[in-house]
Amino acid sequence: MPRPQPHSEPREAKLFRNNKSQAVRIPADFEMPGDRVNIYRDGNRLIIEPVRRKNLLEVLAGLDPLGPEDQFPDVDETLLPAREIDL
């Protein structure tokens, strides 16, 4: 895939209908990574950006800490194997 360029000359693209949604055919040299985008309006302009995937640390930082009601239940020691198992 070509490397993104900070600015490029405007190109005309085709609009079409896909069921009840309007879609735009993006030329190959404007191809974006992934299969999802964020789209938002800026005045009369539409901005389309690739969705940035979160890394593991960002996902973990967004989790709520476990409270007392979320902790693991006590384990019944009598249900554990009485001997070691060689895997």
N, C-alpha and C positions, 0 to 999 in steps of 0.2 A: 504494500500500500504506500502511496506517495506520502512524503512528510508534509505535515500541515504548514502552510505559509501564513505569516501574520496578516497580510493583506493581499488581495488579488483583485483583478478587474472584474466588474460585474458581468454575469452571464445570464442569459434568459433561460428559464426552465419551464417545463410544461406542467400545468395544473390539471388534475383530473379528479373524477369522483370515484370513491371506493365505498360502496353502500351509501351511508348517509354522511360520510366524512369527505372532506376535501383533502387531496394528497398532492405532493409535489414530487416530480421525478428529478432526483439529484444526479447531476452529471458525474461521471466516474472520477474526474480529477478533484471533485469536492467530497469524495467518499469519506465517511466517518467510521471510526472503530466501533465494534460492538453491534448490538441489535436494539438498543434503546437510546432515546434522546430526551432531553428536557427542552421544552419550547415555552417561550414567554413573549409577551408583547412589550415593545418599547415605543410608545407613540403609535405611529402607523407602520412600524417595522416588526417583523417576527424574528426572533433570535432562536436559533436551533443549536444546541450544544450536546456533545456526547455525555451520557451519564457516566460519572466517575465512580468506579467501584471502590468501596471502602476497603481498607486493609484490615487485618485481624485486630490490630490495636485499636482502631477506630470503632470497630464493632463491639469489642469488649468494653471500651470506655462508655459506650452508650447503654450498656445494660444496667438495670437497677440492682443494687446489692441485695443479697438474700437476707430475708428477715427470719426470725425464729420459726414462723409457721412454714417457711420454705425449706427447712433443713431436712436432711435425710432421716428416715425413721431409724430407731435402734434396731440392731441386727440380733436375732435370736441365735445365740451361740450354739444351741443344740442342733440347728439346721446346717451348720457348717460341716464340711468333711472332717472326719475324725483322723484322717491320715493325709500325708502329702500325696499329691498326684503328680507323677512324672509325665510332663508333656513332651 
